[in-house]
Amino acid sequence: MTADQADEVMAGYLLKGGKMLAKSCKVCGYPLFEYKGETQCVVCPLAASQEPLPEPEPPAPAPESGQSSAPAAAAREPQGEAAAELERTIVHLCERIRGEQRPDECLALMKAVKKGAEALATLGQR
């Protein structure tokens, strides 16, 4: 599995509501995720089986009426929560980049930051 494919897998899980953790997989070195109540590496199973990458599920449409435009209400909405989690993840990745000595790992982290920023921009357009 290439670094680009791993980035796509991680971005897909972020968009589906997974939470990237500050812990890394002991096998592949990529961040672990909390998804559907379980802590797991989302890269290793796909790298081992070489299955096609899962397509992220499209977000459910938000109700059009009766919603407050207050920031507190937005933070409780799925998109607001996803955006906040993406922001925290991007900050964490940037912190990891600062201390990374291996160029290939630094590049992989920077690509993950780029994917996260693109996902964040997509959420902001909705």
Secondary structure as GFF3:
##gff-version 3
##sequence-region A 1 126
A	DSSP	alpha_helix	3	15	.	.	.	ID=ss1
A	DSSP	beta_strand	19	24	.	.	.	ID=ss2
A	DSSP	beta_strand	31	35	.	.	.	ID=ss3
A	DSSP	beta_strand	38	40	.	.	.	ID=ss4
A	DSSP	alpha_helix	44	49	.	.	.	ID=ss5
A	DSSP	alpha_helix	71	76	.	.	.	ID=ss6
A	DSSP	alpha_helix	78	99	.	.	.	ID=ss7
A	DSSP	alpha_helix	103	124	.	.	.	ID=ss8
###
